[in-house]
Each structure stands twice: as C-alpha cells, then as structure tokens.
Amino acid sequence: MSIQLIKKAVKALSANSELQPDILYIEGYLMGLGVALQPPLPSEWLEHLFGHYTLEHAKQLEAVMDFHTICFRKMIRDENALPKQCALSKTAPEESLGADKPLSLYCMGMLRALTWINTEHINAEQRQQLQWLKEILRGFTSYEQARREFDDEGQDFGKVLLKQRRMIPTYVANTAYAMRFADDMVEVLGEYGITDEEMLEQAHEAFNEMLEEVLDRDDEEAIADYDRLVMRFEENMITPEYVTENMGVFWKMHETRPYMMLRAKRAQLNLCYGKPEKAVEELQDLLRLNPNDNQGNRYLLLNCFIVMQDWAQLRDCLGQLSECSTFTQAAHALMSYATEGDTAHSREAKRALKEHNSHFLKVATGQKRTKPCHDSYSPGSEEEVDFYLEAGGKKAWLSVEGSLFWLRQK
C-alpha cells in the first residue's frame, strides 16, 4: 500500500475515533514512539492516541500499523526531518504556530508520545536529552509558548525561531540515540539503580524488536543503515580498547551480539550487491573477534572467495577447517570445477558433495522447494542446503559459468 493510501485509511480511522487526531499529530506521535526505549504495546498506544475508535474495516487498523512501521524505520535510519507542511513562516511565524497548524500539531503529537517514557527508569544523560527535546517541542506548540521558551532579549526573535525549528530533528536524533545506545545500551539501566528484573527484560525485548526490524531488511539501501548503527556501537561501546581487551570472546558477551549480528548481515549484503572484497574484510575481522564462529561467518567467507575467484585464499581457508559439511564439500566441488573443468578429480568432489547431502542437487538447482524460516538445521538435511544458499552459496554457483549444469550431470 502506498503512503498516500496508508494516510487516507488512517484519516478514516481517526474520523471515527473519540479524539480524532489530525494526520500530522498522528505522525508526530508515531515518531515519538520511536524515541522511547520501551515503546508501549499497540493496544495501549492506539487508545492513547485515538481514544475509543470504530473500525469500518480491518484495513484501517492495518494502515495505522503500517504507518507506525514506516515512522519506526525512519527513526532507526535517522530520517528525522519534519514533514514539509511543518514549515515556519519567516515573515509571520505566529501564523505557523496556531493550534491547528501543521508544525504545532506535529510537535504536540510527539510530546504526547514522549509521556510514555518513565524518567525514573532512564539514566542522567537520557533524562537530559529528553528534557531538551520536550522543551523545544513545547516551544512550537503555540506562539505564546515559543516566546516563553526561546525569547532572548536583544536578538531577532524571528531568526531565533527559525534556528530552533531547524534544530528539532537534531534534538530528536540525539534523544533517540541516548535512549537506545547510551553507554552499554539498555544494560546501563542496571547501573543506575534499576534492579527490577521485569523492567530490564522489557527493555531488552524492546531493543531486540528494533534489532529484528533492522536485520529483516535485505535491500541495498540497508547497508547505509548498518553502517550508521555499527558506527554508533564503535563510538560508544566497541572502542579499540574494548576490542583489545575482549578479542576472541566477543560472542560470549551478550552486549556485543547485536554488534556482531549487524556486521555479519552487512557482510552478507555487501556480497549480494557486488562488493565481496568488503565482505571478506568484515568477515575476517569478525572471525578474529570470535574464532569459535558461533555465527557461521566462515561459510559466507568461503563463498566470497569463490565469487572473487581467489582460489589461493579459499584453499588456505578450507585447509584451516577440520569439518566436513555441506558448506565445505560444496566449496571443494565448485573450486575443482572452476579451476579444472569437468575432470575425474572434480567429478569425485561432486560425487562426495551429493553423497554428503542427498538433497543438495535438487534444492540448489531449484527443482525442490523447502519450507522457509528455519532456525536450525541437521547435517545432510534440506535445511542445511537452504542455509548454505543463504550464506552466499547461490551467489557462488552463479559466479562460475556452467557450474549448475555440471552439477546436474552424473
């Protein structure tokens, strides 16, 4: 559904609700939910936003949830610019700050969403950023409020207002960042006297939901989002000193796992979108951080070398692995065919692969479909082939001309 249709359906729901919020108020509210470390449940914020409401059809509620997802993703990507309608007139700013004007409505919506944040459960830095954000938002709820918040005797008030208006996205970004990534992320709550286990569990769940939302993305534009998130981790927690101190045991520490997951997914996308060299550099770094490789980054690395046709590094990598799996057998077979062609040696490697996993041929060539969304696999199973293909295996076979045709041959 297009954003225009989503907003149309949201407006229809609002018209049948108790509070009937304007669409810009709704957008401000949903962006405000994205700031919170602990967003409320949909059943809670829907009533908070609309009051009692009547659904004409289910698509209206679906549209609200789609709108929420769009705003959430904007917050994750640091796309905090206010809607174009929320402009501030240079010549008559008081007209832009009426109670029914876009800028005021948007700021009032965001302010209402921020009331979900319990200031007793956040640290000093988070409270300070939240206070600054609330002050600037309150300043744009009316012209009179703007005078109280921003008036500085001796300065042109119109220019002061314009400057403050331009700063709103920065204050939003800073607060969202403090809520999600300050110090050691949500674990910092415990350091500020919060010992309630349920509270900490909810905070972790909120962070994990956000992480899942990000990791679900497979589009090329997502790489830039991963870059920003990884950089934030490295600025605030994964410092060079931290890396030196914890080299080799990264996966054993819960707080580093989101960082490792983001980097692994970034490597996968870089391979997918034609940047295997970047993927190799990332994967080798991840293997130094966690040589036990609980994530299976070695498998993606094997396929990167195949795509790059770097057979020397592939041989070295395979030589360091003692395992016999679909991943290593496929790499041996594909390298043999790529470097030798259809020879007795390459056919033997192909036979060994098919014997190790009898499902490989049909699944890899698309003759057999498997059930999606597997969380694990057994050696020699169809699911193992799926995991192999996801880990760059499909890209690897397509990179070697004639390999899939050769695979079908006996």
C-alpha angles and dihedrals in degrees: 000000000000120000089249092057091044092054091045091055092045090052090051091053091047091052089058094046133095097243098032096204118199117252091248091050087052092050092049090049094051092047088050090055087057090060094058121097089211109035113196123245116276090246088058101045095041090061091041091054103037105018111212111355138183121218118218088190138349093256090073091062090043088054092053090052091047089051089050090052092050092051092045091053091049089055092049090050093048089244094146100146112135119243115276090249089065093078123143117225113235093206101038110020092163089066090056091055102057117132091254097043122113097244094049093045093050093049093046090051093051092046091054092051091051090062086078089071111096105214090201089066100052132074129252096266092050092049091051094050091046092051092051091049093050091049094054092044092050088051091064098047091087140353091248091053090048089056091052095047104037111019109125114181113234095028131094102261092206091057091045090053093050091049092050091047090055089051097058095090090049093053090048092050093046093051094046089049093050091048095051107028111022112136108323094356116244093347088074087077090078091054090059096058100273105137100156104121094206091054092051091046091053091049091052091048091053091050092046091051090053091048092050090051090055097042091052090068118101102169121115092243088063090073090073090052090051089050091055095046094047090049090053091053091049093048095050111025117356094065122162088257091051091050092050092049095048103032111146098018103063097123092053090067115076095211093060097051097085088052092050092047093051092050093047092051090047089054090050092052093046089056091045093052098046104270104110093151091062090046092052093051091050095046094048089052091050090051090053090051091048114017091177086066100208087174096058094238090151090070094056088046092056091055092046089059090050093051089049090044088229095153095168093059091042091055091048091050094048090047090058093052117083095186128103108212140141087264096056095037091052091049091051092049095046094046091049092053094043094051101033108021121219100344134145089259095051091045089053090052089050091049090051090052093051092046092050092051116017091189096057099091098050097039096044093048094045096247090121129037122209131205111273130231101045115172095194142004142210121234111269094016133128088247091059089057089051091052090047093052091047090051092065095282094122090049090049096054092045089053093061110070114235094004097122091048088050090049090058092053118092 
